[in-house]
Amino acid sequence: MKFLNTELDNLTMEEAIDQIEVLIKNKKPSYVVTPNVDHIVKLEQDEEFKKIYEDASLILPDGKPLLWIAKRMNTPIKEKVSGSDLFPKLCERASEKGYRMFFLGAKEGIAKQAAENLTKRFEGLEVVGTYSPSFGFEQKSDELNEIRNMIWKANPDILIVGLGCPKQEKFVHEYCKELGVPVALCLGASMDFEAGNIKRAPKWMQNVGLEWFYRLIKEPRRMFRRYLVDDIQIFQIYRKYRLDNE
């Protein structure tokens, strides 16, 4: 479905996981993005980011504000499919079906800790590799070669990438075909949550769309500009596309 400046796959969480499984079985390199307000703002300004979205195999809505906007535009979204909720559910499906996973991203040791926690939680889950790249790794040919070799050797069915937006999206777009993994998912801070490095907002805050406010309180210096400067542009974007639809 059309949503503001992008397309969305209007799916429930279970439908999304089923579609990811279809991508795995197709064995053609693909990737999944999970837009939130911040992504919508970037899409309005960044041509490279637009191309990344155009080439994505699945675009899943992450965040209550997108559901509110869609409802006001009379194009309701079935369900929020946030990366942080999708990640453990996909691990559960992988443990049931024998899909192999590789975790790439977060700070040193976080991906490994997330893997340890999730393999304890989901019996049979096979995490065939983890790697936390150094700062600026995308400019380091030696480290990029090391990452490629690790992933080729591990031969996962699912690659989870947590490098922050837009770095993670740009990485999977550039290297998706070369890595040959059936499906890569850009899931931001999801590994930090599963590792216990960052605490998620309480359920009631998630349910009423205040998860962003919780993260702002916890990390004000890092999140201030994103939430209180850049993302405010969503109101202008909403007005623009609402008028275009009238």
Disulfide bonds with the S-S distance in Angstrom:
none
